[in-house]
Amino acid sequence: MSGMDKAKNKLDDLGGKAKEATGKATDDKSTENEGKLDQVKSNLKDAGEKVKDAFK
């Protein structure tokens, strides 16, 4: 995995955590769920990159 991909995935994860926290603070379930979804997407991308690296 390139360092750039890893950094982008980490930023996406942190953005998701921030969105989730904002949703909790404002009692906005939609924003909270979007943040959780962003984190899941980031984790899946990260896992996919690791699989690709394993086959190089």
C-alpha positions, 0 to 999 in steps of 0.5 A: 500500500502506498503511503498516500493511500494509507494517509487518505484512508486514515483521514477518511476514518478521522473524518468519519469519527468527527462526523459521528461525534458531531451527530452525537453532540447534536443528537442528529442520528443521520449525521452520526450514522453517516460518520459510522458508515464513513469509518466502515468504508475507510476500513474496507479500503484499507483492508483491500489495499492490504490484500493487494499488497499481499499479492505483489 
